[in-house]
Amino acid sequence: MTTVSIVIPTLTRPEPLRRALESALAQGGVDAQALEVVVVDNSAAGDARALVERYAANPGVRVRYVAAPRPGVANARNAGVAAATGYWIAFLDDDQEASPRWLANHLAAAIAANADASFGPVEARAEGGAEMGPFTPYFERRIARPDGGDITDLSAYLGTNNSMFRRARCLEGDAPFDVTLNESGGEDSLLIKRLRLSGRKFAWAAQASVIEWTPPRRLTWAYVRKRKFLSGQVRSFVHHMLEPPQWGHILLWMAVGVGQAAGFGALALVLKPIDAARSEKARATAMGGLGKVLWMRRFRPALYGSGLVS
């Protein structure tokens, strides 16, 4: 019986994928025979097949290649869930590197807390020895809760990067991730919101850490602003996609967004001539606020699928 399936969606990133795959296969504290790795190739050309099949050819290694040629982040995640056979399904992004006991620590935290899903910390590092500088907070996830602590109340700030779900309780149906969000993302936030509303419990796996390797092209304020804008949009539009839509929550987030956009936008202008770094941070926060207001589909940038790869 497979206890855990590790799903790694990927799109034309061979070297990061190799690193993520090797870290998944090097997990300690878990029975290798109860573990499988499912790599979902979201490229139309099947770019990852040769790399994955080289690892799959090694004796005792349970690695499977799954083709999901129709671009889209939700398509890739759904294909991985459909192919996985584990009682638990863990998600590792192809630009992440799992710590040696990542999976064992997820299992320990989730089981001890009797949780339906667990989420772990994400540490940001720059590719090629570059410095993260002021961009670090925008690519990390740190939560000040004890190992195994209940973080269900923080569901709005969680995502599938570095996560593990009890399949039968969290990933039912043919498409648990909404495919209408293939290009914008936010499909994981919507799923997590729905799970919380259905009474699922989330635990913090404080020791289940991963490194997220950030390419230099993302280490710009222009990219951070785009990412913050979409993150702000997600805060609002997930409530619109519920049945029925939660208009009270939408209006609340929009009001918060107006305050952030106006307040931090003004602060960015004031700081620009005297402190460029703080001005950029304020501008990024203002863009997050603007996203909460302009959450409608026509304003959503494409970060996945046929759009800009995030």
C-alpha positions as CSV (number, residue, x, y, z in Angstrom):
1,M,0.0,0.0,0.0
2,T,1.2,3.5,-0.9
3,T,1.2,5.7,2.2
4,V,2.3,9.0,0.5
5,S,2.3,10.2,-3.1
6,I,4.6,13.2,-3.8
7,V,3.2,15.1,-6.7
8,I,5.6,17.4,-8.5
9,P,4.0,19.5,-11.3
10,T,6.6,20.9,-13.8
11,L,6.8,23.0,-16.9
12,T,10.1,23.2,-18.9
13,R,12.5,23.6,-15.9
14,P,14.8,20.5,-16.2
15,E,17.5,21.5,-13.7
16,P,15.1,22.7,-10.9
17,L,13.1,19.5,-11.5
18,R,16.1,17.3,-11.2
19,R,16.9,18.9,-7.8
20,A,13.3,18.6,-6.6
21,L,13.1,15.0,-7.7
22,E,16.3,14.0,-6.1
23,S,15.3,15.6,-2.8
24,A,11.9,13.7,-2.9
25,L,13.7,10.4,-3.5
26,A,16.2,11.1,-0.7
27,Q,13.6,11.2,2.1
28,G,14.6,9.7,5.4
29,G,12.3,8.3,8.1
30,V,9.7,6.9,5.7
31,D,9.5,3.4,4.1
32,A,10.6,3.7,0.5
33,Q,8.1,1.1,-0.5
34,A,5.3,3.1,0.9
35,L,6.3,6.2,-1.1
36,E,5.8,7.1,-4.7
37,V,6.8,10.2,-6.7
38,V,4.5,11.4,-9.5
39,V,6.0,14.0,-11.9
40,V,3.4,15.8,-13.9
41,D,4.8,17.3,-17.1
42,N,2.6,20.3,-18.2
43,S,4.6,20.9,-21.4
44,A,3.1,20.2,-24.8
45,A,6.3,18.6,-26.0
46,G,6.8,16.3,-23.0
47,D,10.1,17.9,-22.0
48,A,10.5,16.1,-18.7
49,R,9.9,12.6,-19.9
50,A,13.5,11.6,-20.5
51,L,14.7,12.9,-17.2
52,V,12.0,11.3,-15.2
53,E,12.3,7.9,-17.0
54,R,16.0,7.9,-16.2
55,Y,15.2,8.0,-12.5
56,A,12.3,5.5,-12.9
57,A,14.7,3.0,-14.4
58,N,16.7,2.7,-11.1
59,P,15.8,-0.4,-9.0
60,G,13.7,0.2,-6.0
61,V,12.7,3.7,-7.1
62,R,9.0,4.4,-7.5
63,V,8.8,7.3,-9.9
64,R,6.1,7.8,-12.5
65,Y,5.8,10.2,-15.4
66,V,2.4,11.7,-16.1
67,A,1.8,13.8,-19.2
68,A,-0.6,16.7,-18.9
69,P,0.0,18.6,-22.1
70,R,-2.8,21.1,-21.9
71,P,-1.2,24.1,-20.1
72,G,-2.6,25.2,-16.8
73,V,-1.6,24.9,-13.1
74,A,-5.0,23.4,-12.1
75,N,-4.7,20.8,-15.0
76,A,-1.3,19.7,-13.8
77,R,-2.4,19.4,-10.1
78,N,-5.5,17.5,-11.1
79,A,-3.6,15.1,-13.3
80,G,-1.2,14.4,-10.4
81,V,-4.0,13.7,-8.0
82,A,-5.7,11.4,-10.5
83,A,-2.5,9.4,-11.0
84,A,-1.5,9.2,-7.3
85,T,-2.3,6.1,-5.3
86,G,-1.3,7.3,-1.8
87,Y,-3.5,7.7,1.3
88,W,-1.7,11.1,1.7
89,I,-0.8,13.4,-1.2
90,A,2.1,15.8,-0.8
91,F,2.8,18.7,-3.2
92,L,6.3,19.8,-4.0
93,D,6.9,22.6,-6.6
94,D,9.5,21.9,-9.2
95,D,11.5,24.9,-8.0
96,Q,11.6,23.6,-4.4
97,E,14.1,21.3,-2.6
98,A,12.7,19.2,0.3
99,S,14.7,18.8,3.5
100,P,15.9,15.3,4.3
101,R,13.1,14.4,6.6
102,W,10.5,16.7,5.0
103,L,7.9,14.0,4.5
104,A,8.4,12.2,7.8
105,N,7.9,15.6,9.6
106,H,4.7,16.3,7.6
107,L,3.3,12.8,8.6
108,A,4.3,13.3,12.2
109,A,2.6,16.7,12.5
110,A,-0.6,15.7,10.6
111,I,-1.1,12.4,12.5
112,A,-0.3,13.9,15.9
113,A,-2.8,16.7,15.3
114,N,-5.4,14.4,13.6
115,A,-5.4,17.0,10.8
116,D,-6.7,16.6,7.3
117,A,-3.8,18.6,5.8
118,S,-0.4,20.0,6.9
119,F,1.7,22.9,5.6
120,G,5.4,23.5,6.2
121,P,7.8,26.5,6.1
122,V,9.3,27.8,2.8
123,E,12.8,29.3,2.9
124,A,13.7,31.5,-0.1
125,R,17.1,31.3,-1.7
126,A,18.3,32.9,-5.0
127,E,19.6,30.7,-7.8
128,G,23.3,31.0,-8.9
129,G,24.5,32.4,-5.6
130,A,22.7,35.7,-6.0
131,E,21.4,37.6,-3.0
132,M,17.7,37.7,-2.2
133,G,18.1,41.1,-0.5
134,P,14.8,42.9,0.2
135,F,12.8,40.3,-1.8
136,T,13.1,37.5,0.7
137,P,9.7,38.0,2.5
138,Y,7.8,37.8,-0.8
139,F,8.9,34.3,-1.5
140,E,8.9,32.7,2.0
141,R,6.3,31.2,4.3
142,R,6.9,31.4,8.0
143,I,4.2,30.9,10.7
144,A,4.8,31.4,14.4
145,R,3.0,28.3,15.6
146,P,4.3,25.2,17.3
147,D,4.9,22.0,15.4
148,G,1.6,20.3,14.9
149,G,-0.3,23.5,15.9
150,D,-3.7,24.2,14.4
151,I,-3.5,26.8,11.6
152,T,-7.0,26.3,10.2
153,D,-7.7,30.0,11.1
154,L,-4.8,31.0,8.7
155,S,-6.3,29.2,5.7
156,A,-6.4,32.4,3.6
157,Y,-2.6,32.6,3.7
158,L,-1.9,29.0,2.8
159,G,-1.1,27.3,-0.6
160,T,-0.2,23.9,-1.9
161,N,3.5,24.7,-2.1
162,N,5.0,22.4,0.6
163,S,1.8,20.8,1.7
164,M,0.3,17.4,2.4
165,F,-3.4,16.4,2.2
166,R,-5.4,13.4,3.4
167,R,-6.8,12.3,0.0
168,A,-10.2,10.9,1.0
169,R,-11.0,14.0,3.1
170,C,-9.6,16.8,0.8
171,L,-9.1,15.7,-2.8
172,E,-12.3,14.1,-3.9
173,G,-13.7,14.1,-7.4
174,D,-12.1,14.3,-10.8
175,A,-11.0,17.9,-10.6
176,P,-10.5,19.2,-7.0
177,F,-8.6,22.2,-8.4
178,D,-10.8,24.6,-10.4
179,V,-9.6,24.6,-14.0
180,T,-11.0,28.1,-14.6
181,L,-8.0,29.3,-12.6
182,N,-5.5,27.6,-14.9
183,E,-3.6,30.8,-15.9
184,S,-4.1,33.1,-13.0
185,G,-3.5,30.7,-10.2
186,G,-5.4,30.8,-6.9
187,E,-6.8,27.3,-7.5
188,D,-5.1,26.1,-4.3
189,S,-6.5,29.0,-2.3
190,L,-10.0,28.2,-3.5
191,L,-9.6,24.5,-2.6
192,I,-8.3,25.3,0.9
193,K,-11.1,27.8,1.5
194,R,-13.7,25.2,0.5
195,L,-12.0,22.6,2.7
196,R,-12.1,25.0,5.7
197,L,-15.8,25.7,5.1
198,S,-16.5,21.9,5.1
199,G,-14.9,21.5,8.5
200,R,-11.4,20.3,7.6
201,K,-8.5,20.8,10.0
202,F,-5.0,22.1,9.0
203,A,-1.8,21.6,11.0
204,W,1.6,23.4,10.9
205,A,4.5,21.1,10.2
206,A,7.2,23.3,11.5
207,Q,10.0,20.9,10.8
208,A,8.9,20.0,7.2
209,S,10.9,22.7,5.5
210,V,11.7,23.2,1.9
211,I,13.9,25.7,0.0
212,E,12.4,27.6,-2.8
213,W,15.0,28.5,-5.3
214,T,14.3,31.8,-6.9
215,P,15.6,32.7,-10.4
216,P,17.1,36.1,-10.9
217,R,14.3,37.2,-13.3
218,R,11.9,37.1,-10.4
219,L,14.1,39.3,-8.2
220,T,12.6,42.6,-9.5
221,W,10.1,44.9,-8.0
222,A,8.0,44.7,-11.2
223,Y,7.6,40.9,-10.7
224,V,6.9,41.4,-6.9
225,R,4.2,43.9,-7.7
226,K,2.5,41.6,-10.2
227,R,2.7,38.8,-7.7
228,K,1.2,40.9,-4.9
229,F,-1.5,42.2,-7.2
230,L,-2.6,38.7,-8.0
231,S,-2.3,37.6,-4.3
232,G,-4.6,40.5,-3.4
233,Q,-7.1,39.4,-6.1
234,V,-7.2,35.9,-4.7
235,R,-8.2,37.2,-1.3
236,S,-11.3,38.6,-2.9
237,F,-12.3,36.3,-5.8
238,V,-12.2,33.0,-3.9
239,H,-15.2,34.3,-2.0
240,H,-17.0,35.0,-5.3
241,M,-16.4,31.5,-6.5
242,L,-18.1,29.9,-3.5
243,E,-21.7,28.7,-3.7
244,P,-23.3,31.0,-2.8
245,P,-20.8,33.9,-3.2
246,Q,-19.8,35.5,0.2
247,W,-20.5,39.1,-0.7
248,G,-19.9,40.3,2.8
249,H,-16.3,38.9,2.8
250,I,-15.8,40.3,-0.7
251,L,-16.8,43.8,0.3
252,L,-14.7,43.6,3.5
253,W,-11.5,42.6,1.5
254,M,-12.3,45.4,-1.1
255,A,-12.5,47.9,1.8
256,V,-9.2,46.7,3.1
257,G,-7.8,47.0,-0.4
258,V,-8.9,50.6,-0.8
259,G,-7.2,51.5,2.4
260,Q,-4.0,49.7,1.5
261,A,-3.9,51.1,-2.1
262,A,-4.5,54.7,-0.9
263,G,-2.4,54.6,2.2
264,F,0.6,52.7,0.9
265,G,0.4,54.4,-2.5
266,A,0.7,57.8,-0.8
267,L,3.5,56.5,1.4
268,A,5.4,55.2,-1.6
269,L,5.3,58.6,-3.2
270,V,6.5,60.4,-0.1
271,L,9.4,57.9,0.4
272,K,10.5,57.8,-3.2
273,P,12.9,60.7,-3.1
274,I,14.4,59.8,0.3
275,D,14.3,56.0,0.7
276,A,13.8,54.1,-2.6
277,A,13.8,50.6,-0.9
278,R,11.0,51.5,1.5
279,S,9.2,53.2,-1.3
280,E,9.2,50.0,-3.4
281,K,8.0,48.0,-0.4
282,A,5.1,50.4,0.1
283,R,4.3,50.3,-3.6
284,A,4.2,46.5,-3.6
285,T,1.7,46.6,-0.6
286,A,-0.4,49.2,-2.5
287,M,-0.5,46.8,-5.5
288,G,-1.7,44.0,-3.2
289,G,-4.5,46.3,-2.0
290,L,-5.4,47.3,-5.5
291,G,-5.7,43.6,-6.4
292,K,-8.3,43.2,-3.6
293,V,-10.4,45.9,-5.3
294,L,-9.9,44.9,-8.9
295,W,-10.4,41.1,-8.4
296,M,-12.7,40.6,-11.5
297,R,-11.5,38.2,-14.2
298,R,-10.7,40.9,-16.8
299,F,-8.1,42.3,-14.5
300,R,-6.3,39.1,-13.7
301,P,-2.7,38.7,-15.1
302,A,-1.6,35.3,-16.5
303,L,1.2,33.8,-14.5
304,Y,0.7,30.1,-15.5
305,G,-0.3,28.0,-18.5
306,S,0.0,29.9,-21.8
307,G,0.8,33.1,-19.9
308,L,4.0,34.1,-18.1
309,V,5.4,31.1,-16.2
310,S,5.6,31.9,-12.5
